[in-house]
Amino acid sequence: MLKNYFKIAWRNLGRNKLRTGIHVLGLSLGISICFLIFNIVWHAYSFDKFHPDGERIFRINSLTNWGQEELVPNAGVPGPLGEVIDSEVSGVEEKGRLYVLYQVLAAVPETNKVFGRTDEVTFADPGFFRIFPRTWLAGNPEKALQDPGSVVITQSQLETYFPGTKPQESLGKELLWVDSDTVRAQVTGVVEDYTENTDIIFKSFISYNTIQTEEQKEWYGLHSWGNINSSSQLFIKASPEVKLESLNESLGKLADKHYSKEEDSRTSFSVEPLEEIHFGQTYKDTTVSKVFLKGLIYIGLIILTLATLNFINLETAQAMGRAKEVGIRKTLGGRRMQLIAQFLTETYLLVIFSTILGLVLVEGLRVLFSEYLPQGFILGYFEAQNIGFYLLFPFLLSLLSGIYPALILSGYQPQRALKGETKAQTGFSFGVFLRKNLAVLQFSSSIAFIILVLVLNYQLRYVSSQPLGFDKNAVVYSSLPFMSDPAKMVLLQDRLSQESGVSGVSLSGSLVSSQSLWTSDAYIPVDTTEKQLFIQVMNVDSAFLRVNGIPILAGTAGSNRSDEILVNENFLKEAGIAQPQDALNRSVKFGGEDKKISGVVANFHSRSLREEIKPMILTANPRFFQTVSVKLESGQNLALSKEKLEQIYKEIYPYETAEFDFLDEEILKFYEEDLRIRNVLGAACILAILISSMGLFGLSSYTIAQRTKEISIRKVLGATIPQILALISKDYLILVGLSFVLAVYPAYYFLRDWLDGFQYRVDMPYFIYALAGAGVMVLCLLIVGLHSYAAAQTNPAKVLKDE
């Protein structure tokens, strides 16, 4: 019986190649998108799932409200919290403290080898390995991190630092890291590397007790409740019976105890489950937005739904063509369940073919969208979850897409079916009603996608064309070693300035415009009182304004003196100073010291256009310069100039990896997520239009073929071709109009929220909505019009010769 079902299904599919081709292509596009998105989402949610008792592991986050501005949660905590959390918060079974070291220079004194800078080094206490147990290849897990100056390394680090050395033989060997100071430690343990997906990327764990003197604690910012540094992190393992809510409540009481309610800033703590870390602050740029993932899931479901609707639409439209087959089979004793099984088998074959083609298309999609895929993402076709996908997905899709057409076809009455009738003659046809509504849903999705893509592109073009208040062209930059010798930085600045084609070199704490943000408060005398201002701070030298092309409104460009500051226009506005000249030589209390305003600069966008320009102070502290910016003269060979600058950098800092990047490319990263959303929506838009067009092509070709006699009779009675085209197209124009109405609000709802995220934005461009609707209408008319024109050109004598 089953063999017979497949044989008949195969013959039916081969008989109507156009129908089969539309079904297979449409479904394969939907399946390929779903398969890729399924793997991306699975990958994102697979991080750190392998740790024992992972549901009881949490990271403590801090949240500080400074003035009226609420900052994003910070994965850092004040140092004292790690000392008291297990005694002041009930339900803490174990605590593990980290102090993450970024871009430290690693070396092996024994061989005098330098291994470059790394982000995979951290201070850790013994509790960390009790929360995140590892397989130990050498050393004592209980004692390895007890003593100052000890370090546990992973097997991969052992092979890097001491090639050919066995784990046991490495114990006692010395490693060295250069940060703000030199840290030396002896190897006391070797552990296996994680092979699973994890955000715990560290490979060298220095004993936390190495930070032991008060001077060291103050330097690392671990001495005060008021100092919150993202490097200082704290993990806890809660008791089995403890709930997340009770932990947060206990942390709230702890914050009330250690922070005064009278302070201008307010700090609180919360717990972040281990499974959420991948969607929050990670130790590398691997964070994934849950909103973006949900958006991908919705897009995949929409594309698959469109393909499924195509199938249902075309199958129900062509049902009349198989009415006699159903009538004969029922007359010969065929039962309805057998017919349903037959039609579902046909659908299953289509889905299997579509799945095979979809897996081929996945490779093309993976290459096309490789830059949008997560780091470390591998498409494992033979992994357990994908094998489950192959087994379950075709079955479920066959059931969802094939059940309604199967019920319709199997429900025909034999006596009517053999006469060519499929239903009693009534004024209402549910099949026609359903087909029209499914077509409306398809075109609604297409129109909504077009509106979203066009408006996103319109806003992104707007922000990229706005004046930023500085000159971003022909500026290259590189990072400086943390806490580098100021004399060395000045030497680098001088050497770079002497290079031909360089018009200026500046040292600063950050770029003129970046993701970096340093906020503080300042006090300015007003009458007999002081007015408090919440400000942004930038650490710059006297060449900063000239290199970046920032206009000076009054005073000088700075003199690198620590007692002088520059302010921007918004600082004057907040301080109530009318004219830039009036601000010169005014005293401002900043950082606990009195500073003199020596210059006023024009407002410039130091961050993205999502944010307003903040009141700003520009100060000079050479000890904390971390960036060198170089302005190149016009007409230079940028690639060659960049290479020369890197050679000079390497001469001054031989152990550093010198690499200069372009400022304008860095600014584009502000909108990287928005560009990713636009491009993904753009691809979804193309697929939606393609699938909808294929469906309309198949549906219109079939329905117009059924109206061929009507068209011929109208021609005989004197109807012109334009009249016939208008008659047939009218129904489709109504469907597109309804689709447009349904698409407008969802698109508007999403775009309104997205545009509200920009302080500088376009007004809602309603003309784009109209363009999208008109574009889909034109496409619809082209598809239907071509079929209608071909039918209208047919000789009526050939069509009506049997009548």
QUICORKA-V373361 format. One line per field, one symbol per residue. burial: I if it has 24 or more other C-alpha atoms within 12 Angstrom, else O. A space follows every 10 residues. Layout:
# QUICORKA-V373361
burial->???
This chain:
# QUICORKA-V373361
burial->OOOOOOOIII OIIOOOOOII IIIIIIIIII IIIIIIIIII IIIIIIIIIO IOOIIIIIII IIIIOOOOOO OOIIIIIIII IIOOIIOOII IIIIIIIIII IIIIIIIIOO OOOIIIIIII IIIIIIIIII IIOIOIIIII IOOIIIIIII IIIIIIIIOO IIOOOOIOOI IIIIIIIIIO OOIIIIIIII IIIIOOIIII IIIIIIIIII IOOOOOOOOI IIIOIIIIII IIIIIIIIIO OOOIOOIIOI IIOIIOOOIO OOOOOIIIII IIIIIIIIII IIIOOIIIIO OIIOOIIOII IIIIIIIIII IIIIIIIIII IIIIIIIIII OOOOOIOIII IIIIIIIIII IIIIIIIIIO IIOOIIOOOO OIIIOOOOIO OOOOOIOOII OOIIIOIIII IIIIIIIIII IIIIOOIOOO OIIOOOOOOO IOOIIIIIII IIIIIIIIII IIIIIIIIII OOIIOOOIII IIIIIIIIII IIIIOOOOII OIIIIIIOIO IIIIIIIIII IIIIOOIIII IIIIOOOOOO OOIIIIIIII IIIIIIIIII IIIIIIIIII OIIIIIIIII IIOIIOOOOI OOIIIIIIII OOOOIIIIII IIIIIIIIIO OOIIIIIIII IIIIIIIIII IIOOOOOIOO IIOIIIOIIO OIIOOIIIII IIIIOIIIOI IOOIIIIIII IIIIIIIIII IIIIIIIIII IIIIIOOIII IIIOIOOOOO IOOIIOIIIO OIIOIIIIII IIIIOOIIOO IIOIIOOIOI IIOIIOOIIO OIIOOIIOII IOIIIOIIIO IIOOOOOOOO OOO
